[in-house]
Amino acid sequence: MERVEAELFTDGGNDAVVRLPGRNFPGVLIQGDTLSILQTDVAELVELCAAGDLEEAGHVASLLHSDLEEKLQRYTEALEAHGLRRPF
């Protein structure tokens, strides 16, 4: 393990916007439990698609999209608040 100083652009919540040394742009720190939930949700979506349950798959996809959209919005707002351009 290496200890480094990082720049924190938001509060240290579940999806903190952080820039590590040597990086041009910040990233989003996603806690392990949240990452596991995202993976489980994507696995469920894959299973629903494979089973042909497109209505439920659409519902799960919509929830995933909303969650990721919120994280991206938080990231974008953090960059704007600190005068940084977006990398996309």
N, CA, C and O of each residue as an XYZ file, in Angstrom:
352
protein
N       0.848     -1.165      0.000
C       0.000      0.000      0.000
C       0.901      1.238      0.000
O       1.945      1.278      0.652
N       0.467      2.223     -0.740
C       1.190      3.491     -0.796
C       0.260      4.603     -0.329
O      -0.901      4.656     -0.736
N       0.754      5.473      0.505
C      -0.030      6.627      0.951
C       0.291      7.805      0.052
O       1.455      8.103     -0.216
N      -0.763      8.473     -0.413
C      -0.600      9.640     -1.278
C      -1.558     10.718     -0.809
O      -2.551     10.437     -0.138
N      -1.252     11.947     -1.166
C      -2.196     13.037     -0.935
C      -3.036     13.186     -2.180
O      -2.521     13.195     -3.298
N      -4.327     13.304     -1.977
C      -5.263     13.455     -3.091
C      -6.076     14.722     -2.872
O      -6.232     15.188     -1.743
N      -6.590     15.272     -3.961
C      -7.458     16.446     -3.880
C      -8.909     15.978     -3.841
O      -9.346     15.206     -4.695
N      -9.643     16.448     -2.853
C     -11.044     16.083     -2.684
C     -11.908     17.245     -3.167
O     -11.844     18.339     -2.608
N     -12.710     17.014     -4.198
C     -13.518     18.062     -4.816
C     -14.943     18.103     -4.273
O     -15.653     19.087     -4.483
N     -15.369     17.060     -3.583
C     -16.704     16.998     -2.980
C     -16.537     16.479     -1.558
O     -15.423     16.194     -1.118
N     -17.637     16.361     -0.856
C     -17.540     15.723      0.453
C     -17.117     14.272      0.251
O     -17.147     13.763     -0.870
N     -16.737     13.632      1.298
C     -16.225     12.277      1.199
C     -17.301     11.213      1.152
O     -17.100     10.113      1.666
N     -18.423     11.511      0.556
C     -19.542     10.570      0.504
C     -19.244      9.327     -0.311
O     -18.091      9.009     -0.602
N     -20.302      8.639     -0.669
C     -20.218      7.348     -1.336
C     -19.681      7.430     -2.757
O     -19.285      6.411     -3.322
N     -19.662      8.594     -3.333
C     -19.145      8.764     -4.695
C     -18.353     10.072     -4.766
O     -18.669     10.975     -5.541
N     -17.328     10.138     -3.942
C     -16.506     11.340     -3.838
C     -15.743     11.583     -5.131
O     -15.298     10.644     -5.790
N     -15.599     12.849     -5.482
C     -14.808     13.239     -6.646
C     -13.414     13.593     -6.131
O     -13.246     14.510     -5.327
N     -12.418     12.843     -6.612
C     -11.061     12.909     -6.093
C     -10.073     12.936     -7.256
O     -10.260     12.252     -8.262
N      -9.012     13.745     -7.101
C      -7.936     13.709     -8.103
C      -6.677     13.175     -7.437
O      -6.221     13.704     -6.423
N      -6.130     12.129     -8.016
C      -4.899     11.538     -7.530
C      -3.697     12.257     -8.119
O      -3.803     12.868     -9.182
N      -2.568     12.194     -7.453
C      -1.360     12.837     -7.976
C      -1.021     12.321     -9.372
O      -1.119     11.126     -9.653
N      -0.622     13.244    -10.234
C      -0.217     12.872    -11.581
C      -1.339     12.741    -12.581
O      -1.090     12.486    -13.759
N      -2.571     12.910    -12.135
C      -3.715     12.798    -13.049
C      -4.188     14.190    -13.437
O      -4.194     15.102    -12.611
N      -4.582     14.352    -14.690
C      -5.097     15.636    -15.145
C      -6.514     15.892    -14.639
O      -6.870     17.025    -14.315
N      -7.309     14.846    -14.573
C      -8.710     14.995    -14.194
C      -9.024     14.162    -12.958
O      -8.409     13.120    -12.728
N      -9.983     14.624    -12.167
C     -10.435     13.829    -11.026
C     -11.168     12.579    -11.510
O     -11.533     12.452    -12.679
N     -11.364     11.681    -10.582
C     -12.178     10.493    -10.802
C     -13.256     10.429     -9.751
O     -13.359     11.302     -8.889
N     -14.055      9.393     -9.828
C     -15.115      9.183     -8.848
C     -14.750      7.955     -8.029
O     -14.569      6.864     -8.569
N     -14.644      8.145     -6.735
C     -14.338      7.041     -5.833
C     -15.650      6.369     -5.451
O     -16.491      6.951     -4.766
N     -15.804      5.141     -5.907
C     -17.015      4.375     -5.595
C     -16.638      3.329     -4.557
O     -15.720      2.538     -4.774
N     -17.328      3.321     -3.451
C     -17.064      2.368     -2.382
C     -17.312      0.939     -2.877
O     -18.111      0.717     -3.788
N     -16.627     -0.013     -2.273
C     -16.724     -1.407     -2.700
C     -18.126     -1.970     -2.645
O     -18.524     -2.716     -3.539
N     -18.890     -1.627     -1.609
C     -20.253     -2.152     -1.526
C     -21.125     -1.596     -2.643
O     -21.989     -2.296     -3.170
N     -20.897     -0.337     -3.001
C     -21.656      0.271     -4.099
C     -21.259     -0.357     -5.427
O     -22.114     -0.607     -6.276
N     -19.979     -0.612     -5.609
C     -19.507     -1.276     -6.823
C     -20.124     -2.662     -6.958
O     -20.518     -3.070     -8.050
N     -20.205     -3.378     -5.850
C     -20.819     -4.706     -5.856
C     -22.295     -4.634     -6.237
O     -22.787     -5.478     -6.986
N     -22.996     -3.637     -5.729
C     -24.418     -3.455     -6.067
C     -24.572     -3.158     -7.551
O     -25.462     -3.706     -8.201
N     -23.719     -2.297     -8.095
C     -23.780     -1.999     -9.532
C     -23.544     -3.261    -10.357
O     -24.247     -3.500    -11.338
N     -22.567     -4.060     -9.968
C     -22.279     -5.293    -10.694
C     -23.465     -6.245    -10.621
O     -23.825     -6.863    -11.623
N     -24.071     -6.367     -9.453
C     -25.237     -7.238     -9.287
C     -26.397     -6.765    -10.150
O     -27.089     -7.579    -10.763
N     -26.615     -5.452    -10.201
C     -27.690     -4.897    -11.027
C     -27.448     -5.160    -12.513
O     -28.383     -5.480    -13.247
N     -26.208     -5.026    -12.954
C     -25.891     -5.303    -14.361
C     -26.081     -6.792    -14.651
O     -26.601     -7.152    -15.708
N     -25.666     -7.658    -13.728
C     -25.863     -9.101    -13.904
C     -27.352     -9.428    -14.020
O     -27.751    -10.256    -14.839
N     -28.165     -8.775    -13.199
C     -29.618     -8.982    -13.275
C     -30.145     -8.535    -14.625
O     -30.984     -9.212    -15.219
N     -29.670     -7.416    -15.111
C     -30.090     -6.913    -16.416
C     -29.743     -7.906    -17.518
O     -30.564     -8.171    -18.396
N     -28.539     -8.454    -17.479
C     -28.110     -9.447    -18.470
C     -29.016    -10.674    -18.419
O     -29.440    -11.183    -19.457
N     -29.309    -11.142    -17.217
C     -30.177    -12.313    -17.067
C     -31.587    -12.044    -17.598
O     -32.177    -12.893    -18.266
N     -32.114    -10.874    -17.299
C     -33.451    -10.529    -17.779
C     -33.493    -10.457    -19.297
O     -34.456    -10.908    -19.917
N     -32.459     -9.895    -19.892
C     -32.387     -9.827    -21.352
C     -32.308    -11.232    -21.949
O     -32.991    -11.537    -22.927
N     -31.476    -12.077    -21.358
C     -31.320    -13.449    -21.850
C     -32.628    -14.230    -21.733
O     -32.927    -15.086    -22.567
N     -33.400    -13.928    -20.696
C     -34.683    -14.605    -20.489
C     -35.797    -13.994    -21.336
O     -36.908    -14.523    -21.387
N     -35.498    -12.886    -21.996
C     -36.504    -12.243    -22.845
C     -37.492    -11.374    -22.097
O     -38.499    -10.957    -22.668
N     -37.228    -11.091    -20.830
C     -38.123    -10.248    -20.039
C     -37.712     -8.784    -20.239
O     -37.104     -8.160    -19.370
N     -38.063     -8.271    -21.400
C     -37.616     -6.935    -21.766
C     -38.276     -5.833    -20.949
O     -37.684     -4.772    -20.748
N     -39.478     -6.069    -20.483
C     -40.135     -5.045    -19.662
C     -39.385     -4.839    -18.346
O     -39.088     -3.709    -17.959
N     -39.085     -5.942    -17.666
C     -38.345     -5.827    -16.399
C     -36.909     -5.377    -16.656
O     -36.346     -4.621    -15.864
N     -36.318     -5.833    -17.750
C     -34.962     -5.403    -18.109
C     -34.941     -3.892    -18.334
O     -34.006     -3.211    -17.913
N     -35.946     -3.385    -18.979
C     -36.036     -1.945    -19.195
C     -36.128     -1.188    -17.887
O     -35.545     -0.114    -17.738
N     -36.862     -1.752    -16.937
C     -36.988     -1.116    -15.619
C     -35.636     -1.085    -14.912
O     -35.235     -0.044    -14.391
N     -34.935     -2.211    -14.888
C     -33.626     -2.292    -14.237
C     -32.641     -1.359    -14.941
O     -31.871     -0.659    -14.284
N     -32.665     -1.350    -16.269
C     -31.771     -0.469    -17.029
C     -32.044      0.992    -16.706
O     -31.113      1.790    -16.607
N     -33.302      1.344    -16.544
C     -33.674      2.716    -16.216
C     -33.126      3.116    -14.847
O     -32.641      4.233    -14.673
N     -33.203      2.210    -13.885
C     -32.669      2.492    -12.552
C     -31.150      2.657    -12.590
O     -30.605      3.555    -11.949
N     -30.472      1.791    -13.339
C     -29.017      1.906    -13.491
C     -28.644      3.222    -14.151
O     -27.721      3.911    -13.718
N     -29.369      3.558    -15.197
C     -29.101      4.804    -15.914
C     -29.254      6.000    -14.988
O     -28.418      6.904    -14.993
N     -30.310      6.008    -14.201
C     -30.561      7.108    -13.270
C     -29.440      7.223    -12.245
O     -28.980      8.326    -11.952
N     -28.999      6.099    -11.699
C     -27.931      6.100    -10.704
C     -26.634      6.640    -11.297
O     -25.973      7.483    -10.689
N     -26.273      6.157    -12.475
C     -25.041      6.625    -13.120
C     -25.156      8.085    -13.544
O     -24.176      8.829    -13.489
N     -26.342      8.494    -13.965
C     -26.555      9.889    -14.346
C     -26.348     10.813    -13.138
O     -25.769     11.891    -13.274
N     -26.816     10.397    -11.971
C     -26.615     11.183    -10.751
C     -25.133     11.310    -10.418
O     -24.672     12.384    -10.032
N     -24.392     10.226    -10.564
C     -22.959     10.256    -10.283
C     -22.234     11.163    -11.280
O     -21.342     11.919    -10.896
N     -22.612     11.090    -12.542
C     -22.000     11.934    -13.560
C     -22.339     13.405    -13.330
O     -21.493     14.274    -13.540
N     -23.555     13.686    -12.906
C     -23.953     15.060    -12.611
C     -23.145     15.615    -11.438
O     -22.696     16.761    -11.476
N     -22.965     14.811    -10.410
C     -22.164     15.227     -9.247
C     -20.725     15.510     -9.685
O     -20.123     16.494     -9.254
N     -20.182     14.654    -10.533
C     -18.827     14.822    -11.055
C     -18.728     16.130    -11.847
O     -17.816     16.929    -11.632
N     -19.661     16.334    -12.750
C     -19.667     17.534    -13.598
C     -19.777     18.796    -12.753
O     -19.055     19.766    -12.988
N     -20.666     18.791    -11.782
C     -20.834     19.954    -10.908
C     -19.574     20.229    -10.099
O     -19.218     21.388     -9.886
N     -18.900     19.186     -9.648
C     -17.659     19.366     -8.886
C     -16.578     20.005     -9.757
O     -15.862     20.898     -9.304
N     -16.460     19.554    -10.996
C     -15.474     20.140    -11.898
C     -15.795     21.602    -12.170
O     -14.910     22.456    -12.117
N     -17.060     21.892    -12.462
C     -17.468     23.271    -12.738
C     -17.211     24.171    -11.533
O     -16.769     25.309    -11.691
N     -17.483     23.668    -10.337
C     -17.285     24.473     -9.122
C     -15.828     24.826     -8.887
O     -15.522     25.793     -8.190
N     -14.926     24.038     -9.471
C     -13.492     24.281     -9.288
C     -12.823     24.765    -10.568
O     -11.596     24.767    -10.672
N     -13.631     25.177    -11.542
C     -13.090     25.764    -12.764
C     -12.344     24.796    -13.667
O     -11.461     25.204    -14.421
N     -12.690     23.530    -13.597
C     -12.039     22.532    -14.457
C     -12.954     22.143    -15.608
O     -14.171     22.045    -15.448
N     -12.350     21.924    -16.767
C     -13.161     21.459    -17.905
C     -13.388     19.965    -17.771
O     -12.630     19.267    -17.097
N     -14.435     19.484    -18.417
C     -14.747     18.058    -18.386
C     -13.844     17.298    -19.357
O     -13.471     17.844    -20.396
N     -13.489     16.070    -19.047
C     -12.654     15.288    -19.952
C     -13.441     14.603    -21.058
O     -12.901     13.767    -21.783
N     -14.701     14.949    -21.189
C     -15.546     14.332    -22.215
C     -16.401     15.368    -22.883
O     -17.182     15.042    -23.777
